[in-house]
Every structure is written in structure tokens, then in C-alpha cells.
Amino acid sequence: MTTSAHTDFVPSELNGADLSQITPLLNDLIDRPIESDADFDAWLLDRSELDAAMSEAAANLYISMTCDTTDPSKAEAYSRYIETVPPAVKPLAFQLDRRHTDLVARFPRTDPARAARFAVLDRDIRAEVALYRDENVPIQTELEKLAQHYQTVIGAMSVTFEGQERTLPQMGVYQESTDRAVRESAWRTVTDRRLQDADAIEEIFDKQIALRHKMSINAGFGSFTEYAFRAMRRFDYTPDHCFDFHAACEEVVVPLVDALDEERASLLGLDALRPWDLAVDPKGRPPLRPFKGGAELVSKSVACFRALDPRLADMLASLGDGSESRGSADGANFDLDSRKGKAPGGYQYNRDRSRIPFIFMNAAGLQRDAETMLHEAGHAFHSILSRDEPLMRYREAPIEFAEVASMSMELLTQPHWSAFYPDETDRARAVRQHLKGVITILPWIATIDAFQHWIYANPTHLTADRDEAWLSLDDRFGRSISWQGLDEARAAVWHRQPHPFCSPFYYIEYGIAQLGALQLWLHSIEKGPRSAIDAYIRAMSLGGSRPLPDLFAAAGLTFDFGPKAVSRLVERLARELEKLPA
């Protein structure tokens, strides 16, 4: 098979969101005569290029909508797309998937190299054929619209604080204030704003649960859990593996988090931590301020990567200077600064036809924003390193490994955070803060994942039942803080996590990937950063062309997230943390 970047099948000017332009090409693929392996390979490449064109058109509409949820034209364009294009395309794509499986039967992969080359693709297509139901297409459309509605609700949230209107990400700076009264006031202001829309968010989620359950029953599954594991191509682990991760977090990580919280309370001189005491420096030092504005964030990130490995720096620098604030219009590759109307969170979206990544953030000048930039840069590196893969599907790695690409960059760049902090004391403080964050995020991941397992094992539950389940999990995995007088806020704290609304069951991947990233971090410590980056580039260049355990192995990592693996890595992480000043 060739490694040609493009074929002549899809016109360069094709609008992949226009049904009148894409439907004839889909029908051509459905009807085209295939008489040989070479014909089949050409068919695969042509389908891949059409899929890429459609994917990029959707990407640009999504990026535009999330960068400005208040613009009716952008919201309407995205809504119109999800209401018209995927419902029309999915039945045709199913015909192509079914034809793919028929062609595999007609032209068996008898050559071992050929069989290995297409093993993941053929497996994934078989799963999609088994999942597809015509009656689920409108359900999937409705679910996408509900996810968009959630993002619009969250994106519209702002508060007036200290005389100025501020977005919720911008309010994060106040949680680092050394004035406890300011922290509490800011926290309550944000929480009160979130609670204003709590009922609306719960209503969105109730509708999503019912639709996801119905979709699963339609496809012949007993629960959305079973459906989601198949749809997300989780061929290499089961819910029981997730439960093992939950147990490991409870047994190994939560006690360490409790000890760190006890240390924090002692340093702050408090009998008990409150929710507004978790981000402030425990020694009363002023907040870390690693950058001002998106352009400076990018320039400092490039400098950080250049000190680690020039190959990485060149990839990030190729995307621009970070000053853009217009979504993906005119070929922009960044939209980084927080502003009113942006959807929450951060993401990297690879535009599959141009094969150029886009990075979206809500940066407000915080240390966690610098970490997010390094994280999303890792995703961009993954996209760039695999861009020569001719099959679009193989340019997309399983999420469990895609997050290794990003989380590794947070850890491996730590020795070079002097790009953000010329003062070594500040750099060491930032590293300690980050390593503590790595530790504390693991139980949160377990909480969100366990919560979703409970939700879809009990799809007809009431809101009160859901609150009770959440609070029980918070008792099991949560931080050692006092929620006295804040019961309503505690029950709704999960609303801020977009994954249950927009990407159900997508979150355990962060835990799996964090353990992989920690292994690569230890590789760097023990064998040197050049060796670790060589392993990183080698593995990321494979995209998603290998099964998940093989991708881990290509980077020299073990695919294991059970109690022993968690214990070994977290214990080493704790030892490294002890070397840094508090």
C-alpha cells in the first residue's frame, strides 16, 4: 500500500459538510467494482480521504462554535450540521463498513504482513457493523445536540467580582489568593453561579441517560456500559479492570492525598480545609504567574520544548505564535485566552484533511494553564508525528494512548520549566505543585469513572439517588475537606466535568494514560531524556495502527493499571515529591 498523503478522488475544494458534494462520492465508493487487492487498497485510501474531508469540515464548525458559543450564526451552523449531515451520512457509512467486511472475506489477508497492517482497521470496522442500527441515528443526533446545549449553558456563565465581569476560568486566579476571605468570596460567587443552572444541567443529563440506554437496548446490549465499551473499542480491558483501578486508588492513592491535605492544613494553620483552601500556596507565597496572554504562553512553551528536544519545539512553533483569537478562521491553529462565551475546558483537534492540529484553551495566566498548554502540545505532536499515515483511522490513536502523548509532555518538560520561571525556587515550587496534582487527579478520575458505571447500571434512577451515589463516591475517594453548610454545592460539583455530558465513559483513559506517562517519566530519569523522547517519537509515529498494548510496548511501557502497577508508580512519585521543598 502506498503512503501517499492524498488521492485524486476528493476534490481539493470539496466542502465536507455539504451533502450535495459528499453524497455522490459516498455512493461511488458503495458501487465501485473491486476486483483485486490493489483495487481494495485504492478504495480504502479514497474512503479515508473522503472521511478526512468530512471530519475536517465538522472540526471547523465545532471549533467555531466552542470559541464563541454566543454567536447565533456559529451555533446554528453547527446545529444545522449535526441535524442534517451525520443522519444522512451514517447509513451510507454503514453500507461502506459492511462492504469493507465483505471485501475482507473476498480478499483475505493471507500475507502475514498484510494481515498485521490491517488487523486493527478490520477489527474496528467489524465492531461498527455490529453496533449500527438505523433507529439509533436520530438518537445520536439528539445526544450531540444535548451536549452542545450543555456547552452553551456552561460557556454563558460569568460573574461580576470586584467590580468586573469575569469568566469562570478567569476566577481561578482568586483561588490562589493568600487572603482567605477573598478565596472564599470568589469560590462562593462561582459556586452560586453554577448552582443557578444546576437544574438545567441535571435535566440535560437525565435526557442523555435515557437516550443512551435506549440506544444500547436497540443495539442488543443490556446496558450503556456494554455498548460504550464496544463503541469505544475497548478490546483490551473490561469494566473489571476499571474496578481494579478504583480499588487501587482507594487503597494506595487516597491515603497519600489525605497525608498531603493534612500537611497543607498544618502549613495554613487550619483545623480543617475548606474547598477554597486547595489551590493557595500553603506557605503564603504569592501565586505563580508563568505567563501573560496566549502569545507569551506559546513562546515560553516553545522555549521549554527546545530545551528538552528541538524536534518538539519545531513542531509546536510551526502552528503559530498563539496570538490568534478567532477560532480556526483563516487557518489559525490556536485560540488560547479565556473570554466570555467560550466553551469550557481545553482540547486539541486534528483537522484530518490538512493534517494540522488546532489547540483550544481558556488560559487565565495560571500554572495549570501552562500545564494545559504542554498537555495539548503533546496531542499536537501525536497528530503531527502520525500525519504521514495514509489511513485517517490510523492517524487517530486510542484515547488511552493519545493521553500518554499529552501527559508525558507535562512530566518530561519539568526540568525546563525555567522557561516559565527563571527563579529556580519558583520552578521547583511549580514542579511540586504539578506532581501533587498528578497524585490528586487519580482519585478524581476514579470518582468520575465509578460514578458513570453506577449511572448506567441504574439508568432509571432519580436525581436524589444520583446525589446519594455521588456523595458516597466522594466519601470513598474525595479530598479531606469540610463541606459544612455546602451540601448543595458538594452534590453538584461533578457538573463542572464535561466528560459525562459530552464524552460518556471517556475519563478512565486519563488514569490509564497517567500511569503510562509516569513510566516514561521514570525512563527519562533513569536512562536520560533523549532516550525517553526517542521512545516517545517512535511510538507516537504509529498513530493508532497497532492494538493498544502494542502501542504501549512501542514506547517501552507496560499496559497495566491494576493495584500493583498503581502502587509501584505512586510510591516512586511520592519519593520524588519528597525531594522537592514544600
MARBA-879519 format. One record per atom (N, C-alpha, C, O): x negated, z negated, y negated. Coordinates in steps of 0.2 Angstrom, whole numbers, plus 5000, padded with zeros to 4 digits. Atoms other than C-alpha are relative to their C-alpha. Layout:
N
XZY;...
# end
This chain:
582
499650005006;500050005000;499650004994;499149974994;500450005006;499350044983;500149944996;500649904997;500050065005;499049914969;500250034993;500049994988;499849975006;499750024956;500449954996;500949924998;499650055004;500449924941;500750034999;501149994998;499449975002;501850044938;500250065005;499750095008;499849944997;502850184946;500350044995;500550024989;499649965005;503750334938;500750005001;501150034997;499250004998;505450284945;500449974994;500950004993;499650035005;505950174930;499750034993;499150024992;500249985006;505850254913;499749944995;500049894996;500350065004;504750154901;500449974995;500449914993;499550025005;506150144888;500649975003;501149954999;499450024997;507450084900;500249934998;499749884997;499750075002;508549934894;500249975007;500849995009;499850034993;508649824910;500649964999;500849935004;499450045000;510149734903;500650054999;501150024997;499549955001;511149894901;500250035007;499950075010;499749974994;512249934916;500050075001;499950105006;499949935000;512450114912;499350035002;499350095004;500749974999;510550134913;499749985007;499450015010;500350034994;510150024928;500450025007;500150025012;499649994994;511650064940;499850065003;499850065010;500249944996;511150244944;499349995004;499250025009;500750014997;509350184948;500149965007;499849975012;499950054994;510050044960;500450055005;500250045011;499749964995;511150174968;499650055003;499650075009;500649964997;509650294970;499749965006;499549995011;500450044995;508750154980;500549995006;500249995012;499550014995;510350124990;500050065005;500150065011;499849944997;510550304995;499350045002;499450095006;500649964999;508750364996;499850015007;499849965011;500249994993;508150445013;499349965000;498949974996;500650044999;506750335020;499850035008;500250015012;500149974993;505850425035;499349985002;499150005008;500750024998;504150335036;499849944997;500149914992;500250065003;503150185032;499850014993;499949974988;500249985007;502450275016;500750004996;500649984990;499450005003;504250305011;500349934998;500549924993;499750075000;504750125014;499549964994;499849934990;500550035005;503150065003;500250034993;500249994989;499849975007;503650184989;500749974998;500849954992;499350035001;505450114990;499949934997;500249914992;500150075002;504849934989;499750004993;499949964989;500350005007;503749974973;500550024995;500549994990;499549985005;505150064965;500549954998;500749944993;499550065001;506349924968;499749954996;500049924992;500450055003;505049804962;500050014992;500149974988;500049995007;504849894946;500750004996;500749984990;499350015002;506749904943;500149934999;500449914994;499950075001;506849724946;499749974995;499949924991;500450035006;505449684934;500350024993;500449984989;499749985007;506349784920;500649964999;500749944993;499450045001;507949694923;499849934999;500249904994;500250075001;507049524924;499849994993;499949944990;500350015006;506149554908;500650014994;500549974989;499550005004;507749604899;500449944999;500649914994;499750075000;508549444904;499649954997;499849914994;500450055002;507049344900;500050004992;500149954989;500049995007;507049414882;500749974997;500749944991;499350025002;508949374880;500049925000;500249894996;500050074999;508649194887;499549974995;499749924992;500450035005;507149164876;500350004993;500249954989;499749995007;508049224860;500549944999;500649914994;499450055000;509549104865;499749934999;499949894995;500350075000;508448954868;499649984994;499649934992;500350025007;507448974852;500449994994;500249974989;499550015005;508948974842;500750005003;501150055003;499350014997;510548904850;500550004995;501150014997;499550005005;511448904833;500250074998;500750084994;499949935002;511349094831;500650035004;500450045010;499549974996;513049164837;499950065003;500150075009;500149944997;512449334840;499550005006;499650035011;500450014994;511049274852;500349975005;500349985011;499750044995;512149154861;500550055003;500650055009;499649954997;513449294863;499750065004;500050085009;500449954997;512149424868;499949975007;499950015012;500250034994;511549304882;500749995004;500750005010;499450014996;513349254887;500350075003;500550075008;499849934998;513849444887;499650025006;499950055011;500549984994;512349474899;500249975006;500450005011;499950044994;512749334911;500750015003;500850015009;499349984997;514549384912;500150075002;500650085006;499949934998;514349564915;499550035004;499650065009;500549974997;512649614921;499949975007;499950015012;500150034993;512249494936;500650015004;500550035010;499449994995;514049504943;500050075002;500250085008;499949934997;513949694944;499450025004;499450065008;500649994996;512149694950;499949975007;499650005011;500250044994;512149564963;500350035007;500050035012;499849964994;513249664975;499650065002;499550075008;500449944999;512149814973;499349975003;499050005008;500650034997;510649704976;500049975007;499649985011;499850024993;511449634992;499950065004;499650065010;500149944996;511549814998;499350025001;499150045006;500749995000;509749834994;499649955005;499249975009;500350054996;509249675003;500250025007;499850015012;499849984994;510249725018;499750065003;499550075009;500449944998;509449895018;499349985002;499050015006;500750024999;507749815017;500049975007;499549995011;500050034993;508149715033;500150065005;499850065011;499949944995;508749875042;499450045000;499250075006;500649965000;507149965036;499549975004;499150005008;500550044996;506049825044;500250015007;499750025011;499849994993;507049855060;499850075002;499550085008;500249934999;506750045059;499250015000;499050055004;500749995001;504950025054;499649935001;499449904996;500350074999;504249865062;499350004998;498950044997;500750015003;502749785055;499549995006;499349935007;500450014994;501749815071;499249994999;498949955002;500750015002;500049815062;499949934998;500349914993;500050075002;499449635060;499949994993;500249954990;500150005007;498849665043;500650014996;500849984991;499449985003;500449745038;500549955001;500949934996;499550064998;501449605046;499949944995;500349914992;500250065004;500449475036;500250024993;500449974989;499949985007;500649575020;500749994998;500949964992;499350005001;502549575021;500449945003;501049945002;499650064997;502949415030;500449964996;501049954997;499650045005;503449315015;500650044997;501150014997;499549965003;504449455007;500650015005;501250005004;499549994995;505349495023;500449945002;501049945003;499750064998;505749315027;500549984994;501149964995;499650025006;506449285009;500650055000;501250034998;499449955000;507549445010;500549985005;501149985004;499550024994;508249395027;500449944997;501049934999;499650065002;508749225019;500550024995;501049994995;499549985005;509549305004;500650045003;501250035001;499549964997;510549425015;500549945003;501149955003;499650054997;511149265025;500449964995;501049944997;499750045005;511649175009;500550044996;501050014994;499649965004;512549315000;500750005002;500950015008;499350004999;514449304998;500350034993;500150014988;499749975006;515449414986;500449954996;500349954990;499650055004;516549274981;499649954997;499949914992;500550045004;515049174975;499850034994;499549994990;500349975006;514549294962;500449984994;500049964989;499750035006;515849234949;499949934999;499949904994;500250075001;515449054953;499350004997;499249954993;500750015002;513649084950;500050024992;499649994988;499949995007;514149164933;500249944996;500049934991;499750065004;515149014928;499549955000;499549914995;500550055000;513748904933;499550014995;499249974991;500549985005;512548994922;500349994993;499949974988;499750015006;513748984908;500149934998;500049904992;500050075001;513948794910;499349984998;499249934994;500750025002;512048774910;499850024993;499549984989;500149985007;512048874894;500349954995;500149944990;499650045004;513348764887;499749934999;499649904994;500450075000;512348604891;499450014995;499349974991;500549995005;510848684882;500250004993;499949984988;499850005007;511848714867;500249944997;500149924991;499850065002;512548544866;499449964999;499449924994;500650045001;510848464868;499650034994;499349994990;500449975005;510048594856;500349984993;499949984988;499650025007;511348544842;499949934998;500049924992;500150075002;510848364842;499449994995;498950014996;500550025005;509948304827;500349934997;500949924998;499850075003;509948134817;499750004993;499350044991;500350015006;509648084800;499749935000;500049885002;500450065000;508247954799;499550004995;499250054993;500450015006;507347884784;500150064995;499650084992;499849955006;508248004773;500050075002;500150114998;500049934998;507948164783;500350025006;500349985011;499749984994;508748264796;499450025005;499050065003;500649994995;507648274812;500350025006;500849995008;499849994993;507748344829;499849945004;499449905002;500150054995;507748234844;499250005002;498949945002;500750004999;505948294849;499649974994;499149944995;500450035006;505348254831;500149934999;499649894997;499950085000;506048074833;499549975005;499449915004;500550044995;504748044847;499549974996;499249924999;500650035003;503448004834;500149934998;499749894998;499850075002;504347844829;499949955006;499949895005;500150044994;504147784847;499349975001;499249935005;500750025000;502347764844;499849964994;499249944993;500150055006;502547664828;499849935002;500149915007;500250064998;501647504828;500549944997;500549894998;499550055003;503147424818;500650005005;501050055006;499550004995;504347374832;500750014998;501150045001;499349995003;505847364821;500150084999;500750105000;499949935001;505547554817;500150035006;500650075007;499949974993;505447594835;500749995003;501050035005;499350024998;507047504839;500550044997;501050075000;499549965004;507947584825;500050075002;500650105002;500049934998;507347754830;500350015007;500750065008;499849994993;507747734848;500849995000;501150035003;499250005000;509547674844;500350054997;500850084999;499749945004;509847814832;500050065005;500550095005;500049944995;509347944845;500549995006;500950035008;499650024994;510247854859;500850004998;501250035002;499350005002;511847834849;500250084999;500850095000;499949935001;511748024845;500150035007;500650075008;499949974994;511548064863;500749985003;501050025006;499450034997;513047954868;500650034997;501150035000;499449975003;514148044856;500350065004;500950085004;499849944996;514148194868;499949985007;499950035012;500050024993;514048094884;500650025004;500550055010;499549984997;515748134889;500050075001;500250105007;500049934999;515548314886;499550025005;499650075009;500549994995;513948314896;500249995007;500150025012;499850024993;514748224911;500650055002;500650075008;499549954998;516248354910;499650065003;499950095008;500449944998;514948494911;499849995008;499850035012;500350014994;514148414926;500549995006;500450025011;499550004995;515748374935;500250075002;500350085008;499849934999;516248564934;499450035004;499650075009;500649974996;514448614941;500049975007;499950015011;500050034994;514548494955;500650035005;500550055010;499549974996;516248564961;499950075001;500050095007;500149934999;515748744959;499450015005;499450055009;500650004995;514048714968;500349985007;500150025012;499750014993;515048634983;500450055002;500350075008;499649944997;516248774984;499650065002;499750095007;500549944999;514848904983;499749995007;499650035011;500350024993;514048814998;500450015006;500250035011;499549994995;515548805008;500250075002;500250105007;499949924999;515848995005;499550035004;499650075008;500649974996;514149025012;499949975007;499449995010;500050034993;514448925028;499649945000;499449925006;500450075000;513448765023;500549944999;501049954996;499650065001;514148595024;499949964994;500349924992;500150045006;513448535008;499550054995;499250104998;500449965005;512548604992;499349995002;498850035000;500750024998;510948514998;499750055005;499250085004;500249954995;510848635013;500050074997;499550104998;500049935003;511248785003;499450004995;499150054995;500550005005;510048734989;499350015004;498850055001;500750004996;508548715002;499950075002;499350095002;500149934997;508848885009;499950054994;499550094994;500049965006;509148964992;499350004996;499150054993;500750015003;507548894985;499450015005;498849995003;500549984996;506648955000;499549945002;498949955003;500350054998;506148785006;499950005008;500249965011;500149994993;505548845023;499549955003;499549945009;500650044998;504048715024;500149935000;499749895001;499850075000;504948555021;500749995000;501150034999;499350025000;506648465023;500149944996;499749914993;499850065003;507648335015;499649935002;499549894998;500450064998;506748205026;499349994997;499149944996;500650015004;505148245018;500049984993;499649944991;499950035007;505848215001;500149925001;499949894996;499950074999;506448045008;499449965001;499349914999;500650034999;504748005013;499649994994;499349944993;500350005006;504148044996;500349944996;499949914992;499750065003;505447924989;499749945002;499649894998;500350074997;504847785001;499349994997;499249934996;500750015002;503047814996;500049984993;499649934991;500050025007;503447804978;500249934999;499949894995;499750075001;504447644980;499549955003;499449905000;500450054997;503147564991;499350004997;499049944997;500649995002;501547624983;499950004992;499549974989;500149985007;501847684965;500349954996;500149934991;499750055004;503147564959;499749944998;499749914993;500450075001;502047404961;499550024995;499449974991;500649985005;500647494951;500450014993;500149984988;499649995007;501947544937;500249934998;500149924992;499850075002;502547364937;499449964997;499549934992;500650035002;500747304935;499850024993;499649984989;500249975006;500447424921;500549974994;500349964989;499550035005;502047364912;499949934999;500049914993;500250075002;501547184914;499450004996;499449954991;500550005005;499947224906;500250024993;499949994988;499849985007;500747314892;500449954996;500349934991;499750055003;501947174889;499649944997;499749924992;500550055002;500547054888;499650024994;499549984990;500449985006;499547154876;500450004994;500249994988;499650005006;501047174865;500349934998;500649924993;499750075001;501446984866;500750005001;501049964997;499350004999;503147014873;500249975007;499849975012;499750034994;504146914886;500250065005;500250055011;499749954996;504947074892;500050074995;500150074989;499949935004;504847264887;500750024999;501150015003;499449975001;506247354880;499950075000;499350105000;500149935000;506547544880;499650034995;499350084996;500449975006;505747564863;499349975000;498949984995;500650035000;504147474869;499550045005;498950025006;500449974995;503447604881;499550064998;499150085002;500549955003;502547734870;499549974995;499050014994;500450035005;501747624857;499349985003;499349965009;500650034997;499947584859;500049935000;500149894996;499950074998;499847414867;499549964996;499649904995;500550045004;498347364856;500250014992;499849984988;499850005007;499247404840;499650064996;499750064989;500449955003;498147554836;500550064997;501150065000;499649955002;498947694826;500150065005;499750075009;499949944995;499747844836;499550055000;499250074994;500449944999;498647984842;500450064997;500950074998;499749945003;498948134832;499550065001;499050084997;500549954998;498048284841;500050064996;499550104996;499949945004;498648424830;500650004995;501049954995;499549995005;499748484816;500250075001;499950124999;499749934999;500848634820;499850045006;499250035009;500249964994;500848764833;499450045000;499050045005;500649975000;499448864827;499449965001;498949985005;500550044999;498248724827;500049975007;499549965010;500050024993;498848664844;499750065004;499450045009;500349954996;498448834851;499250014999;498850025004;500750005001;496748844843;499649955003;499049965006;500350064997;496248674849;500050005008;499649995011;499949994993;496948714866;499550055003;499250045008;500549954998;495848874867;499349975000;498949985005;500650035000;494348774862;499949955006;499349955009;500050044994;494748644876;499850045006;499450025010;500149954994;494848784889;499350035000;499050045005;500749975000;493248864883;499549955002;499049985005;500550054997;492348704886;500049995007;499549985011;499950014993;493048694903;499850075004;499450065009;500249934997;492848884908;500350054995;500950064994;499849955005;492849034896;500550055003;500950084999;499549954997;493949134909;500749984998;501150024996;499450035002;495349014905;500250014992;500750034990;500050005007;495049014886;500250074998;500750084994;499849935002;495149204885;500750025002;501050064998;499349984999;496749214894;500549974995;501050014993;499550035004;497649094883;499950034993;500450054989;500149975007;496849174867;500350075000;500550094994;499749935000;497549344872;500750004999;501050054997;499250005002;499349284869;500149994993;500750004991;499850005007;499149254851;499749934997;499349905000;500350065004;498749114838;500549945000;500349894997;499550065000;500349004840;500449994994;500749954993;499750015006;500949034823;500850035000;501150024995;499349974999;502549134829;500549955000;500549905003;499450044999;504249054827;500650055000;501150034997;499549955000;505349204831;500250025007;500550075008;499849984993;505649194850;499550055002;498950055001;500549944997;504949354859;500150064996;499950114998;499949955004;505449464845;499350034998;498850004996;500649965002;504149604841;499449985004;498849985002;500550014995;503149554856;499649934999;499149925002;500350065001;502749374851;500049965007;500449975011;500150034994;502149264865;500049925000;500049895005;500050085001;502349084858;500649994995;500850034991;499550035005;503748984849;499949935002;500249905007;500250074998;503048804849;500349954996;500449894999;499850055004;503648704834;500749985001;501150025002;499350024999;505148594836;500450014993;500150014988;499549995006;506648634824;500750005002;500850005008;499350004998;508448614824;500350065003;500150125000;499749944997;509448724835;499650035006;499950075010;500449984994;508048754848;500349965006;500549905006;499850034994;508548714866;499449955002;498949954999;500550064999;507648554873;499550035005;499550085008;500549994995;506048554883;499550054999;499450074993;500649955001;504648674886;500050045007;500250025012;500049964994;504448824898;499550064999;499350074993;500349945000;503348974902;500450055004;500650045009;499649954997;504249134906;499650065000;499450094995;500449934999;503349284913;500550054999;501050065003;499649945000;504149444907;499750055005;499150085004;500349974994;503949534923;499850084999;499450105003;500249935001;503849714917;499350014996;498950044998;500650005004;502549694903;499549965003;498949965002;500550054996;501749554914;499749964995;499149954995;500350045005;501449454898;500449935000;501149944999;499650075000;501949264898;500249984993;499950004988;499850025007;502949184884;500049925001;500349905006;500050075000;502748994880;500449974995;500449994989;499550035004;504148894873;499949925000;499849905005;500150075001;503948714866;500449974995;500750014991;499850045006;504648584855;499549954997;499649894997;500550045002;503048524848;500149964994;500449994989;499950055006;503048374836;499449974998;499449924994;500750035001;501148334835;499849945004;499449905002;500250054996;501148214849;499550015005;499450075007;500449994994;499948184863;500350035006;500050085009;499649974995;501248234875;500150074999;500250115004;499949935002;501448394866;499450045002;499450105004;500749974998;499548434869;500050015007;499850065010;500050004993;499848394887;500550065002;500350095007;499549944999;501348514887;499750074999;499850115003;500349935001;500348654880;499550015005;499550075008;500549994994;498948634893;500450015006;500250065010;499649994994;500348624906;500250075000;500250115005;499749935000;501248784901;499450055000;499550115002;500549955000;499548874898;499850015008;499650065009;500150004993;499248834917;500550055003;500350095007;499549954997;500848934921;499850074997;499950115001;500249935002;500249074910;499450035003;499450095005;500549974996;498649084919;500250025007;500050075009;499849984994;499549094935;500350075000;500250115004;499749945001;500549234928;499550064999;499650115002;500549955002;499049324921;499650025007;499450085008;500549994994;497949304937;500450045006;500050075009;499649964995;499349374948;500350064998;500750105001;499749955003;499849514937;499850075003;500250125002;500249934997;498949654947;500450005007;500350065010;499649994994;500049614962;500650054999;501050044994;499549945002;501149774963;500849975001;501250004998;499350034999;502749674970;500249954996;499849894996;499850065005;503649574957;500149945004;499949885001;499850064997;504249454970;499349965002;499349905002;500650034998;502449414975;499649984993;499149944994;500350035007;501949384956;500349934999;500249904994;499650065002;503149234957;499949955006;500149965012;500250054995;502449084967;500649955001;501049944997;499550064999;503548944975;499849954995;499349944993;500150055005;503848814962;499549945002;499249924997;500450054998;502948684972;499250014999;498849974997;500749985001;501348784970;499950024992;499450014989;500049985007;501748854952;499849944996;499549954991;500150065004;501748674946;499349975001;499049944997;500850024999;499948644954;499650044994;499250014991;500349965005;499448784942;500049974993;499549974990;499950035007;500048694927;499749935000;499449914995;500250075001;499748514931;499349995001;499049944998;500750015000;497948544936;499750014994;499249984992;500449995006;497548604919;500149944995;499649934991;500050065003;498148444912;499449955002;499149924997;500550054997;496948344923;499350034999;498849994997;500749975000;495448464923;499750014993;499150014992;500349995007;495348484904;499849934997;499549934992;500150065003;495248294901;499349994997;499349964992;500750025003;493348284899;499950044993;499450034990;500149965006;493548414885;500649994995;500650034990;499550025005;494948334875;499749984993;500149974989;500450005007;493648314861;500250054996;500250044990;499749955004;494448474855;500649974996;500750004990;499450035004;495948374850;499849934997;500049914992;500350075003;494948204847;499350005000;499049985005;500750005001;493248214840;499749935002;499149935004;500250074998;493148024842;500049995007;500649995010;500050014992;492647984860;500549945001;500849945007;499650054998;493647824859;500850025000;501150005004;499349974999;495247924855;500150045006;500650045009;500049964994;494848044868;500149965007;500649975011;499950054994;494647904881;500749975000;501049965006;499450035001;496247824875;500650055002;501050045006;499549954998;497247994877;499950015007;500550025011;500049994992;496548014895;500349945003;500749965008;499750054997;497047844899;500850005000;501149995005;499349995001;498747874892;500350055005;500950045008;499749954995;498948034902;500049985007;500549995011;500150024993;498347954918;500649955002;500949955007;499450054999;499647814916;500650045001;501150025004;499449965000;500947954913;500150035007;500650045009;500049974994;500448034929;500349955005;500749975010;499850054996;500747874938;500749984999;501149985004;499450025001;502347834930;500550055001;501150045002;499549954999;503148004932;500250015007;500850035008;499849994993;503147994951;500649975002;501050005005;499450034999;504447864952;500650034997;501250034999;499449975004;505547954939;500250075004;500850085005;499949944996;505348114950;500449985006;500950015008;499650034994;505948014965;500749984998;501149995002;499450025002;507347944955;500550064999;501150065002;499649945001;508048114949;500150045007;500750065008;499949964993;507748194967;500549965004;501049995007;499550044995;508648044976;500750004997;501250005000;499350005003;510048054963;500450065002;500950065003;499749944998;510348234967;500250005007;500750035009;499850004993;510348204985;500649965001;501149985005;499450044999;511648074983;500650044997;501150035000;499449965003;512748184971;500350055005;500950055006;499749944996;512848324984;500249985007;500450025011;499850034993;513048214999;500749974999;501149955003;499450035002;514548144989;500450044995;500450014989;499849955005;515248294980;500749984996;500850014991;499350025003;517048214977;499949934996;500549914995;500150075004;516348054968;500350004993;500450054990;499750015007;517047984952;499449994996;498949974998;500550015005;516047964936;499749935001;499149915001;500250074999;516047774939;499549995006;499049955006;500550004994;515247804957;499450034998;498850005000;500649975002;513947914949;499649954996;499049944997;500350055004;513547774936;499749955005;499149935004;500250054996;513347654950;499450025004;498949985006;500649974996;512247764961;499450014995;498849994998;500550005004;511147794946;499749944998;499049934999;500350075001;510947614942;499649975006;499149945005;500350024994;510547574960;499350035000;498850005002;500649974999;509147704960;499549984994;498949974995;500450035005;508547634943;499749945002;499149925000;500250074997;508447464951;499450015005;498949975005;500449994995;507447544965;499350034997;498850014999;500649965002;506247654955;499849994993;499250014991;500050005007;506447604937;499449964997;499149925001;500550045004;505247534924;500249924999;500849915000;499950075000;505047344922;500249984992;499849954989;499850015006;506047334906;500749975000;501149975004;499450035001;507547244899;500550054997;500450074991;499549965003;509147344896;500649954998;501149984997;499450045002;510147194890;500350034994;500050044989;499649975005;511547254879;500050074999;500350104995;500149935000;511147434883;500350035006;500050085008;499749974994;512247464898;500250075000;500050115005;499749935001;513047624892;499450055000;499450105003;500649965001;511347694887;499650015007;499450065008;500450004993;510547654904;500350045005;500050085008;499649964995;511947734914;499950074998;500050125003;500049935002;511747894904;499350034998;499250084996;500749985002;509847904902;499850075004;499450105001;500249944996;509748044915;500350074997;500150124999;499749945004;510748164903;499450044997;499550104996;500649965003;509048204895;499650045004;499250085002;500449964995;508348284911;500450065001;501050065004;499649944999;508948464911;500050035007;500550065008;500049974993;508548504929;500749995004;500950045006;499450004996;510148434937;500550054997;501050075001;499549955003;511148544924;499850075001;500250115003;500349935000;510048694924;499750035006;499750095007;500449994995;509048694939;500149955006;499649925007;499950054995;509848594953;499549995005;499350045008;500550014995;508648514965;499350024999;498850015002;500749985002;507148584956;499849934996;499949934990;500450055003;506148424952;499549975005;499049955003;500550024995;505348364968;499450045000;498950015002;500649965000;504248504966;499449974995;498849984997;500550035004;503348414952;499649945003;499049945002;500450054996;502948274964;499650035005;499050015005;500449974995;502348384977;499450034997;498850034999;500549975004;501348484964;499549954997;498949964997;500450055003;500648324956;499549985005;498949975003;500550024995;499848274972;499550065002;498950045003;500549954999;499048444974;499650014994;499050014995;500450005006;498448444956;499549945000;498949954998;500550055000;497648274959;499550015005;498949995004;500549984996;496748344974;499550044997;498950044998;500449965004;496048474963;499649974995;499049984994;500450055005;495548344950;499549975004;498949965001;500550034996;494648254964;499450055002;498850035002;500549954998;493748414969;499650014994;499050014995;500449995006;493148434951;499549944999;499049954997;500450065001;492548254950;499450005006;498849985004;500550014995;491648264967;499550065001;499050065003;500449944998;491048444968;499850044993;499550094993;500149975007;491048494949;500650054998;500950085002;499449965002;492248584938;500050085001;500550115002;500149934999;491548764941;500350015007;500750065008;499849994993;491948744960;500849995000;501150035003;499250015000;493748674956;500350064997;500850094999;499749945003;494048824944;500050065004;500550105004;500049954996;493448944956;500650005005;500950055007;499550014995;494648874969;500750024997;501150055000;499449995004;496048874956;500150084999;500750105001;499949925002;495749064951;500250035007;500650085007;499949974993;495649114970;500749995002;501050045004;499450014998;497249034974;500650034996;501150054998;499549985004;498249074959;500150085000;500650114998;500049935000;497749254960;500550035006;500750095006;499549984994;498849264977;500750004998;501150035001;499350005002;500449234967;500449965005;500249915007;499650034995;501749204980;500050045006;500550045010;500049954995;501149324993;499849965007;499850005012;500250044994;500749185006;500549945001;500849924996;499550065000;501849045013;499749944997;499149944995;500250055004;501748885004;499449965002;498949954998;500650044998;500448785015;499450044999;498950024998;500649965001;499348935014;499750014993;499150014992;500250005007;499348944995;499649934999;499149934995;500450075001;498848754995;499350015003;498849995000;500749994996;497448795008;499650044996;498950034996;500449965004;496848934997;499649974995;499149994993;500350045005;496448804984;499649945002;499449904999;500350064997;495748684996;500449945000;500149895001;499550065000;497248574996;500449995006;500550045010;499650024994;498248485009;500750004998;500949974993;499350015001;500148515009;500349945003;500549955009;499850064997;500648345012;500349954994;499949934989;499850055005;501748225001;500449945003;500849915000;499750064997;502148085013;499649944998;499249944993;500350065002;501647905012;499249995000;498949974995;500750015000;499847915017;499750044994;499250024991;500349955005;499448065005;500149974993;499749964989;499850035006;500347974991;499549944999;499249934993;500450075001;499447804994;499350024999;499049994994;500749995001;497747884995;499850034993;499350004990;500149975007;497847984979;500249954994;499849954989;499850045005;498747854969;499549944999;499349914994;500550055000;497447724974;499450024997;499149984993;500649975004;496047834968;500150014993;499750004989;499849995007;496947874952;500049934997;499749934991;500050075003;497147684949;499349984999;499149954994;500750025001;495247664952;499750034994;499350004990;500349965006;494847804939;500349974994;500049974989;499750035006;496047724927;499749934998;499649924992;500450065002;495147554928;499450014996;499149974993;500749985003;493547644922;500150014992;499650014988;499849985007;494447684905;500249934996;500549894999;499850065004;494647554891;500750004999;501050054998;499250005001;496447494889;500150024993;500750024991;
# end
